[in-house]
Amino acid sequence: MNIIGWIILGGIAGWIASKIAGTDKQQGIFLNIIVGIIGAGVGGFIMSAIGGKGVDEFNLYSLLVAVFGAVIALFIVKAVTGKKA
């Protein structure tokens, strides 16, 4: 996947994850993209660890993995910083 694909996938995944985690009001588009890209890495790592496939191309499965990882990342950040939604 090229850089444009990562940015688009990251933006969509970060936005969906911020809606799930309740952090949408604090995040802008750039933070959504960053959270989504980090989430793709976290989700891909977790899926690979349990025998699944990580994020490899622009498809629904990769989006779900990225959202899963981004939600985990956002809840960890919220737990560490102590911020409430």
C-alpha positions in Angstrom: 0.0 0.0 0.0 1.4 3.4 -0.8 1.5 6.5 1.4 -1.8 7.9 0.1 -3.5 4.6 0.9 -2.1 4.7 4.5 -3.3 8.3 4.9 -6.8 7.5 3.7 -7.0 4.2 5.7 -5.6 5.9 8.8 -8.0 8.8 8.5 -11.0 6.6 8.2 -9.9 4.2 10.9 -8.9 7.0 13.3 -12.2 8.8 12.9 -14.2 5.6 13.5 -12.1 4.7 16.5 -12.4 8.2 17.9 -16.2 7.9 17.7 -16.1 4.5 19.5 -13.7 5.7 22.2 -15.5 9.0 22.6 -12.5 11.3 21.8 -13.8 12.8 18.6 -14.3 16.2 20.0 -10.6 16.4 21.1 -9.2 15.1 17.8 -8.8 16.8 14.4 -8.2 15.2 11.1 -4.4 15.0 11.5 -4.7 13.3 14.9 -7.3 10.9 13.4 -4.8 10.0 10.6 -2.0 9.5 13.1 -4.2 7.4 15.4 -5.4 5.3 12.5 -1.9 4.6 11.2 -0.7 3.7 14.7 -3.8 1.6 15.1 -3.1 -0.3 11.9 0.3 -1.2 13.4 -1.1 -2.2 16.7 -4.0 -4.1 15.2 -1.7 -5.8 12.7 0.7 -6.8 15.5 -2.1 -8.3 17.6 -3.6 -10.1 14.6 -0.2 -11.5 13.6 0.4 -12.7 17.2 -2.8 -14.7 17.3 -2.3 -16.2 13.8 -4.3 -13.8 11.7 -3.3 -11.5 8.9 -2.2 -7.9 9.5 -2.9 -4.8 7.4 -1.6 -5.4 3.9 -3.8 -3.6 1.4 -6.8 -1.2 1.2 -9.8 -3.4 2.0 -12.5 -3.9 4.6 -10.5 -6.4 6.6 -7.5 -4.0 6.9 -9.9 -1.2 7.9 -11.4 -3.4 10.7 -7.9 -4.4 11.9 -6.9 -0.7 11.9 -10.0 0.4 13.8 -9.5 -2.4 16.3 -5.9 -1.3 16.9 -6.8 2.4 17.1 -9.5 1.8 19.6 -7.0 -0.1 21.8 -4.5 2.7 21.4 -7.0 5.4 22.3 -8.2 3.5 25.4 -4.5 3.1 26.5 -3.9 6.8 26.0 -7.0 7.7 27.9 -6.0 5.3 30.8 -2.5 6.7 31.0 -3.5 10.4 30.8 -6.6 10.0 33.0 -8.8 12.0 30.6 -12.4 11.2 30.4 -14.5 11.4 27.2 
